[in-house]
Amino acid sequence: MSVNPSSRIIRFSTFEVNFHTGELRQRGQKIRLQEQPLQVLAALLERPGELVTREELRSRLWPADTFVDFDHSLNAAIKRLRDALGESAEAPIFIETLARRGYRFIAPVDGCSPPRGIAIDHATKRTKSFFLLHRFVITIVSAFVVAVLVQTDGKCIALGVFFEDRHDLLLTG
């Protein structure tokens, strides 16, 4: 599937990008994004699921007669884009790095399914279940602490460890 960045608005996940105005928004809130990271995003969204080579990005971002530390500048633009999207190279949700070759946009675009053969990391779902699990554990531990405090009439009880037939107190109340 090819996406034309000259389209007014392209949506993916909770983001929308308007290439006409040069704005990236998440849930309606404008996300600050400089020109080069926006151009990288445009290149990736033109061909979601496909490799966009580092050379293609170089020619898109800098004219042929421009002398720049290309590797550093491109890496910085990718990092700023990932920061704006709230992801990292270690746990990609939107931009996959293909070492020394280029990058690929891996999330569904405009509500469409990602191209076949592209594995999507469902980090968002894992994050939600992670927080739900931790909320559950905190609730159980809190209930246990309250039950202990109620049973001991609010006084701190002594915790002991048994060593060689003796009881050493670690904490007394």
C-alpha positions in Angstrom: 0.0 0.0 0.0 1.4 3.4 -0.8 0.4 6.6 1.0 0.6 9.9 -0.8 2.1 12.5 1.7 0.5 15.2 -0.4 -2.8 13.9 1.1 -4.0 16.4 3.6 -4.0 14.1 6.7 -2.5 10.7 7.3 -3.5 8.8 10.5 -1.7 6.0 12.3 -2.3 4.8 15.9 -3.3 7.9 17.9 -1.4 10.2 15.6 -2.3 12.2 12.6 0.1 14.1 10.4 -0.9 17.0 8.1 1.8 17.4 5.5 0.1 20.5 4.1 0.6 22.4 7.4 3.6 20.4 8.6 1.9 19.4 11.8 2.0 16.2 13.8 -0.8 15.7 16.4 -1.5 13.0 19.0 -5.1 12.8 20.1 -5.6 16.4 18.8 -2.6 17.8 20.7 0.2 19.3 18.5 3.5 17.5 18.9 6.6 19.6 18.1 8.5 18.2 15.2 11.3 19.8 13.2 11.5 19.8 9.5 14.0 17.0 8.9 12.2 14.4 11.2 8.9 15.4 9.5 10.5 14.7 6.1 11.7 11.3 7.3 8.2 10.6 8.5 6.8 11.6 5.1 9.3 9.3 3.3 8.4 6.4 5.6 4.6 7.0 5.2 4.9 7.1 1.4 5.8 3.4 1.5 4.6 1.9 4.8 6.0 -1.6 5.3 8.7 -1.1 2.8 12.4 -0.4 3.3 13.4 3.3 2.8 17.1 3.3 2.4 19.5 5.6 4.2 20.6 6.8 0.8 17.0 7.7 -0.2 16.7 9.7 3.0 20.0 11.4 2.4 19.0 12.6 -1.0 15.6 13.7 0.3 16.9 15.6 3.2 20.1 17.2 1.8 20.8 18.4 -1.7 23.7 16.7 -3.5 26.1 19.7 -3.0 25.5 19.8 0.8 28.3 18.7 3.0 27.0 17.3 6.2 27.9 14.5 8.7 25.2 12.4 7.1 25.2 9.5 9.5 25.1 11.6 12.6 22.4 14.0 11.2 20.2 11.2 9.9 20.5 9.3 13.2 19.6 12.6 15.1 16.5 13.1 12.9 15.4 9.5 13.5 15.9 9.9 17.2 13.9 13.2 17.3 11.1 11.5 15.3 11.1 8.5 17.6 11.0 10.8 20.6 8.0 12.6 19.2 6.2 9.3 18.6 7.1 8.0 22.1 9.1 5.0 21.0 12.6 3.7 21.0 14.8 1.8 18.7 14.9 -1.1 21.2 11.1 -1.4 21.2 9.8 -0.1 17.9 6.1 0.5 17.4 6.2 2.6 14.3 9.8 2.7 12.9 11.8 -0.4 12.4 15.6 -0.1 11.9 17.1 -2.3 9.3 20.8 -2.1 10.3 23.0 -0.2 7.9 20.3 -0.3 5.3 17.5 2.0 6.3 14.1 2.1 8.0 10.6 0.8 7.6 7.3 2.1 8.9 5.6 -0.9 10.6 2.4 0.3 12.1 -1.0 0.3 10.3 -1.7 3.5 8.4 -5.2 5.1 7.9 -6.8 2.2 9.7 -5.5 -0.3 7.2 -3.7 -3.5 8.2 0.0 -3.5 7.9 1.4 -5.2 4.8 1.8 -8.9 5.0 5.0 -10.3 6.3 5.6 -7.3 8.7 5.6 -8.2 12.3 4.0 -5.5 14.5 5.2 -5.2 18.1 2.1 -4.9 20.2 3.9 -3.0 22.9 0.8 -0.8 23.6 -1.3 -3.9 24.5 1.6 -5.2 26.6 1.9 -1.9 28.4 -1.8 -1.8 29.2 -1.8 -5.4 30.6 1.5 -4.6 32.5 -0.2 -1.7 34.3 -3.4 -3.7 34.9 -1.3 -6.5 36.5 0.6 -4.1 38.7 -2.6 -2.3 39.7 -4.0 -5.7 40.8 -0.8 -6.6 42.7 -0.7 -3.2 44.5 -4.4 -3.6 45.4 -3.8 -7.1 46.9 -0.7 -6.0 48.8 -2.5 -2.9 50.1 -5.4 -5.1 51.3 -3.0 -7.4 53.1 -1.2 -4.5 54.8 -4.6 -3.0 56.0 -5.7 -6.5 57.3 -2.4 -6.8 59.3 -2.7 -3.3 60.7 -6.4 -3.9 61.7 -5.5 -7.3 63.3 -2.6 -5.8 65.3 -4.7 -2.8 66.3 -2.5 -0.4 64.3 0.8 -1.3 66.1 3.8 -2.4 64.2 4.6 -6.1 64.9 8.0 -7.6 65.4 9.4 -9.4 62.4 11.8 -12.2 63.2 14.2 -14.5 61.5 15.1 -17.8 63.1 18.9 -18.5 63.2 20.3 -21.5 65.0 17.6 -22.0 67.6 17.3 -18.3 68.4 15.0 -15.5 67.3 16.7 -12.3 66.2 14.5 -9.3 66.0 15.0 -7.2 62.9 12.2 -4.7 63.6 10.4 -3.9 66.7 7.5 -1.6 67.3 
